[in-house]
Amino acid sequence: MTLLRQLIIVIAALFALLFAGSVAINIHNTRTYLNEQLRSISQDTATSLGLSLSPHIAKGDMATVESMVSAIADSGYYSEVAVTDIGGKAMVERKQPAVIKGVPAWFVNWVSLETPRGEALVMAGWKQAGKVPVSANPGYAYATLWNNSVGACWWFLGISGFALLLGILILRQVLQPLRAVEAQAKAICDREYPIQDQMPWATELRNVVSAMNLMTAKVKEMFKEQADAMERVRADAYADTTTGLANQKYFDTHLSQITKARKLSSGATNALLLVELDEFKSFNERKGHQAGDRLLRGCGALIERACKETPNLQSFTARLGGANFVVAVQDIVEKDALALAEKLGSSFGELLEKGLADTGNIGHIGVAIHREQTAEQLLSEAQMALRMAKVKGPNSVHLNDSKTASEFGSYSEQDWVELLGNLQRGNRVVLYRQPCLSGKDDDRILQYETLLRVRGKDDKLIPANVVIPVAKHLHLTLEIDKNVVSETLARLARPENANITAAVNLFPMSIRDSGFVAWLCDTLNKHASIAPRIAFELIEYGATDNLDALRGWVEQVARTGAKTGLDQVGRGFKPFDYLDKLKLDYIKIDGSYTRDIHNNRDNQFFVDSLVKFAHGHRKPGTNGTCSRACAWMESKATVWVNRRCGVKQPTRALSFRHERRAFPAWDCICGGGTAGCGQRAECRRRSSYPAHRSNPQWRRDEIWASGTAAAGRVAGYDRARPAEIFR
């Protein structure tokens, strides 16, 4: 019960007591007054009648006496009028029954009025000839008392109602700061930090509001410091101090993650663009190191701008040291990779126009296409392509063709348009589901990740890592997302899937399309009972480019009951303060930070800080459960350290023993797992890790955690959970 309601009840109770007391006092006073009036009237009438009857009694004129008594009795104001002798024997007597009109019987029984009797002597000369007793009729007194009581009640109720209404309005105004404090506390849970400028006039409430404002400012400052600390850690470890881009270490880590996590089927491509400024050493000697640093920063900004201006591009840029830059692009066809490199090469002239370079021969670009090579092989091919570009001339581009025969190379662009533009025709969409298991209970499935396959020619299944680059190139991503969402909802509606939750990966550009967002929300509202069992995952790099669109998406989807998660968090090299503005259901840490984390102190600290940051930004209404912090984990050593860092329910990278080409490792990265927020541990030194961590005979029950972290068993890492058709 609210404080306002309690105060209203107390005030109403006080008014009721006041009302009861006032009515009782009013009735008592009125009754006393009326009793006195009845006594006075009876006595005055008896005295007057006695004087009037004395001459007639002396003469013995009883007829006149009787007529005078009857006249008074017939007036109705008296219940008894009589004339008696000295002994009390009635000579003339008239009685009228008491008639009480318009007064409830309960009121008459509850409030009794006395009927006082007046008496006077009748004289015959100096002798007493008799007596005249008179009793007034109480009916009129009851009516007067009733009318006065009813009028007083109505007046009191009216005044009390007005006073109560006025009191409620005043209380609402007085308690307004408390509602503002409540809204302020809820806003903090929503990761907003409002400050109340209007201070209440009541001293106690002013102190409460001031304390709340101070706490809000401190909480905001605390989270900002936490985010800044994370950024400093990542910048110290992974940022190039001159250009602000990623450094060699960041590039090596993420390139290894891309090539290991995505051993792509033939036909699916990533690309590596290696950029080198020409004669940079001599430029430094001629112009000085400050001019060289300006040239490096200008070149880095030029590369970043070219990548951002290219639609549907998922990439990151790094400086490898000296005058070398690299751009790693995911899910891109060969034609688009070459177009990006040529666009970058043609824009080199801007560096000369801005005065950053002193010659038109700025640099060269080598392009290598990644299919199934290792990270070392891919980088070697890019270096070879760079050397070929130098042979071609200034600002040249060269694409190193690995001449890998594509399994789907016979598909023309028109074939792809017809195939992807008409997915619903002929049941071309085939969905698989990959279970995402709890790190605490390996047999408990938290949700399923939906994997896409498309039926091509001769009903041959085309994996998603082939379809995605082509869909981006042909701008057919919206059609794919609509089909996958519709097919997933249809499967979730089936009785056999009534208790499962499915996660669907969407293209980042879809959330910026108002038509798609409206269609999705309408579709989810039509499936209101299913919406809470579907989650949508977006890749951080593309989704966070437009935070307003992402925030609007999260809010609209949340109203339907569906969930939103952010995938590959940390790969985009973006500041994490955007998490303050979003109400995500979970995040998935990029695997480059958790792969071999037991050998990387920087990654241990970064993951620990990121998980704590996510725990501190839990979504409202989750009953103490933090936003889900999930991670790529492929070894027991990785699991152990990630648990120490707070990732208690991991995402596993499963290696399939069958159909390895149809289900590459990239498609087997599963989301899910709710990280508990109560028990956390700071990363310890690797020396504290069990000495037998490399023992191939390591038993599952030897997975453990110490310190303040929850000890637990992580079972099931020695067996695969293959994907299955989502029927």
ZIGI-V57184 format. One record per helix or strand of 2 or more residues. SS is the DSSP state (H for helix, E for strand). FROM is the first residue (numbers start at 1). LEN is the number of residues. If there is no record, write none. Layout:
BEGIN
ss: (SS,SS)
from: (FROM,FROM)
len: (LEN,LEN)
END
This chain:
BEGIN
ss: (H,H,E,E,H,E,E,H,H,H,E,H,H,E,E,H,H,E,H,E,H,E,E,H,E,H,H,H,E,H,H,H,E,H,H,E,H,E,H,H,H,E,H,E,H,H,H,E)
from: (3,62,78,90,105,117,127,139,203,248,270,280,289,314,324,334,349,363,375,397,413,429,445,457,461,464,477,495,502,508,514,528,534,540,547,563,576,586,591,597,601,628,636,651,665,686,700,724)
len: (57,12,7,6,6,8,10,51,36,14,8,8,21,8,7,13,5,8,18,4,9,9,11,3,3,11,16,3,4,5,13,4,6,4,14,7,6,4,4,3,15,6,9,3,4,3,3,2)
END
